[in-house]
C-alpha cells in the first residue's frame, strides 16, 4: 500500500494553508465574511465540515461580540479546559479576563444548597462579573441556566455562544437558544464541544483585533 505524501510546509504557513483548504472544500456559503471566519476556525479545530451546515448566527452576533470585546468585558466559560484554550495575548490587549467558577468551593456549596448542578451554580455566581460573552461548550445545564437568568433580567451578556456536545439536552438547549431574540452563536444538533466554543471565541478575538 502506498503511503500518503507529507507536505513540506513551514510552521507559519500551516494555519493559513489549512484555512485555504477549508475555504476551497466548502465553496460558496450564505455566511458573511465575519461569520465564516468563526465557522472556519471551528472546522479547523475539529476537522468536521458539518459545522458549515449546522452553525447559526443571530444577525447581530458578530457586531455584539466586537463591541463587547473592544470594551474589555470578560468572557465566561463553563469548564476550565475552555479557559486554558482562549488566546491570552489578545485577552491582555483588550483588558479582558476569562472567568470559570465551576471548580470553586463556593460553587460546590451553592450547588449542594440549591440542589443544582455545579455548572448551573457557576453561571449564577458569575452573572455580575462584567460578563460580555458567555461561551458554553460542555454543559447544557450551563446554557439553560444562562438563558433562564437572561429571561429573569438577572444576567445581560452581549453574546451567548452555546455549543454543548452530547445526548442529554445538548440538542434541545441549542434549539432553544437559536429561537432567542438576543445575540447568539450556536451549532444545531448533537455536535459541538469545548474546542468549538474556544475556536469561536478565538475567532471573535481575532476579528476584534482587526476591527480595532
C-alpha positions as CSV (number, residue, x, y, z in Angstrom):
1,X,0.0,0.0,0.0
2,X,1.3,3.4,-1.0
3,X,1.7,5.8,2.0
4,X,0.4,9.4,1.7
5,X,2.9,12.1,0.9
6,X,3.7,14.6,3.6
7,X,3.6,18.2,2.6
8,X,6.8,20.2,3.3
9,X,5.5,23.5,4.7
10,X,6.8,26.0,7.2
11,X,5.3,26.4,10.7
12,X,4.0,29.9,9.9
13,X,2.2,28.7,6.8
14,X,0.4,25.7,8.3
15,X,-2.6,27.5,9.6
16,X,-3.0,29.7,6.5
17,X,-2.9,26.6,4.3
18,X,-5.4,24.8,6.5
19,X,-7.8,27.7,6.2
20,X,-7.3,27.8,2.4
21,X,-8.1,24.1,2.2
22,X,-11.3,24.6,4.3
23,X,-12.5,27.5,2.2
24,X,-11.7,25.6,-1.0
25,X,-13.6,22.5,0.0
26,X,-16.6,24.3,1.3
27,X,-17.0,26.7,-1.6
28,X,-19.6,29.5,-1.6
29,X,-21.7,29.9,1.6
30,X,-24.5,32.1,2.9
31,X,-22.3,33.3,5.8
32,X,-20.9,36.8,5.9
33,X,-17.1,37.0,5.9
34,X,-17.1,37.6,9.6
35,X,-19.4,34.6,10.3
36,X,-17.3,32.4,8.0
37,X,-14.2,33.3,10.0
38,X,-15.9,31.8,13.0
39,X,-17.1,28.7,11.1
40,X,-13.7,28.2,9.5
41,X,-11.9,28.2,12.8
42,X,-14.4,25.8,14.3
43,X,-13.8,23.4,11.4
44,X,-10.1,23.9,11.8
45,X,-10.3,22.9,15.5
46,X,-12.4,19.8,14.9
47,X,-11.7,18.6,11.3
48,X,-15.5,18.4,10.9
49,X,-17.0,20.2,7.9
50,X,-20.6,19.6,9.2
51,X,-20.2,22.9,11.2
52,X,-20.6,24.7,7.8
53,X,-24.1,23.3,7.8
54,X,-25.2,23.4,11.5
55,X,-23.9,26.7,12.8
56,X,-26.4,29.5,13.3
57,X,-25.8,33.2,14.0
58,X,-28.1,35.8,15.3
59,X,-27.9,38.8,12.8
60,X,-26.3,41.0,15.5
61,X,-23.9,38.3,16.9
62,X,-20.7,39.5,15.4
63,X,-21.4,43.2,16.0
64,X,-22.3,42.5,19.6
65,X,-19.2,40.4,20.1
66,X,-16.8,43.0,18.7
67,X,-18.4,45.8,20.7
68,X,-18.1,43.7,23.9
69,X,-14.5,42.6,23.4
70,X,-13.2,46.0,22.5
71,X,-14.9,47.4,25.6
72,X,-12.8,45.0,27.7
73,X,-15.7,42.9,29.1
74,X,-15.0,39.4,30.5
75,X,-15.7,36.0,28.9
76,X,-17.5,33.4,31.0
77,X,-16.9,29.7,30.2
78,X,-18.4,26.6,31.6
79,X,-15.2,24.5,32.1
80,X,-11.5,25.2,32.9
81,X,-10.5,23.4,29.7
82,X,-12.1,26.3,27.7
83,X,-10.3,28.9,29.8
84,X,-6.9,27.4,29.0
85,X,-7.6,27.5,25.3
86,X,-8.6,31.1,24.8
87,X,-5.8,33.4,23.5
88,X,-4.2,35.1,26.5
89,X,-2.3,37.6,24.3
90,X,-5.5,39.1,22.8
91,X,-7.3,39.0,26.1
92,X,-4.5,41.0,27.7
93,X,-4.6,43.5,24.8
94,X,-8.3,44.2,25.4
95,X,-8.0,44.1,29.2
96,X,-10.4,41.2,29.4
97,X,-10.4,38.1,31.6
98,X,-11.7,34.5,31.2
99,X,-13.9,33.5,34.2
100,X,-14.7,30.0,35.1
101,X,-16.2,29.3,38.6
102,X,-17.2,25.7,38.2
103,X,-14.4,24.3,40.4
104,X,-14.6,26.9,43.2
105,X,-15.6,25.7,46.7
106,X,-18.3,28.4,46.9
107,X,-19.8,26.9,43.7
108,X,-19.8,23.4,45.1
109,X,-21.5,24.7,48.2
110,X,-24.1,26.7,46.3
111,X,-24.9,23.7,44.1
112,X,-25.5,21.5,47.1
113,X,-27.6,24.0,48.9
114,X,-29.8,24.8,45.9
115,X,-29.8,21.2,44.5
116,X,-28.5,22.3,41.2
117,X,-25.5,21.2,39.1
118,X,-22.1,22.9,39.6
119,X,-22.4,24.2,36.1
120,X,-25.6,26.0,36.9
121,X,-24.2,27.4,40.2
122,X,-21.1,28.6,38.4
123,X,-23.1,30.6,35.9
124,X,-25.3,32.0,38.6
125,X,-22.3,33.1,40.7
126,X,-20.6,34.8,37.7
127,X,-23.6,36.7,36.4
128,X,-22.4,40.0,37.9
129,X,-18.7,39.7,36.9
130,X,-18.9,42.2,33.9
131,X,-19.5,39.4,31.5
132,X,-19.7,40.3,27.8
133,X,-19.6,36.8,26.3
134,X,-20.8,33.5,27.6
135,X,-19.2,30.5,25.9
136,X,-20.7,27.1,26.7
137,X,-19.2,24.0,25.0
138,X,-19.7,21.2,27.6
139,X,-22.6,21.6,29.9
140,X,-26.2,22.0,28.6
141,X,-27.3,22.9,32.1
142,X,-24.9,25.9,32.0
143,X,-26.5,27.1,28.7
144,X,-30.0,26.6,30.1
145,X,-29.2,28.5,33.3
146,X,-27.7,31.3,31.2
147,X,-30.9,31.7,29.2
148,X,-33.0,31.4,32.4
149,X,-31.1,34.2,34.1
150,X,-31.4,36.4,31.0
151,X,-35.2,35.8,30.9
152,X,-35.3,36.9,34.6
153,X,-33.3,40.1,33.9
154,X,-30.6,38.9,36.3
155,X,-28.0,38.5,33.6
156,X,-27.3,40.5,30.4
157,X,-24.4,39.3,28.4
158,X,-23.8,40.8,25.0
159,X,-23.5,37.4,23.3
160,X,-24.2,33.8,24.2
161,X,-22.1,31.1,22.4
162,X,-23.9,27.9,23.1
163,X,-22.4,24.8,21.5
164,X,-22.6,22.0,24.1
165,X,-22.0,18.5,22.9
166,X,-23.8,15.4,23.9
167,X,-27.0,13.4,24.0
168,X,-28.9,14.7,27.0
169,X,-30.3,18.2,26.5
170,X,-27.5,19.4,24.2
171,X,-29.6,19.4,21.0
172,X,-32.6,20.8,22.9
173,X,-30.8,23.6,24.7
174,X,-29.2,24.8,21.4
175,X,-32.5,24.7,19.6
176,X,-34.0,26.9,22.3
177,X,-31.0,29.3,22.0
178,X,-31.5,29.5,18.3
179,X,-35.0,30.9,18.9
180,X,-33.9,33.7,21.2
181,X,-34.1,37.4,20.2
182,X,-30.7,38.3,21.7
183,X,-27.3,37.8,20.0
184,X,-26.2,34.1,19.9
185,X,-24.0,31.7,18.1
186,X,-24.9,28.0,18.2
187,X,-24.5,24.7,16.4
188,X,-27.7,22.8,15.9
189,X,-27.8,19.1,16.7
190,X,-25.6,17.0,19.0
191,X,-22.2,18.1,17.7
192,X,-20.3,20.8,19.5
193,X,-17.9,20.8,22.4
194,X,-15.3,22.8,24.3
195,X,-12.9,23.0,21.3
196,X,-15.8,24.6,19.3
197,X,-16.6,27.1,21.9
198,X,-12.9,28.0,22.2
199,X,-12.5,28.3,18.5
200,X,-15.5,30.6,18.2
201,X,-14.1,32.9,20.9
202,X,-10.6,33.0,19.4
203,X,-12.1,33.8,16.0
204,X,-14.0,36.7,17.5
205,X,-10.9,37.9,19.4
206,X,-9.0,38.0,16.1
207,X,-11.8,39.8,14.4
208,X,-11.9,42.3,17.2
209,X,-8.2,42.8,16.9
210,X,-8.6,43.7,13.2
211,X,-11.7,45.8,14.0
212,X,-9.8,48.0,16.4
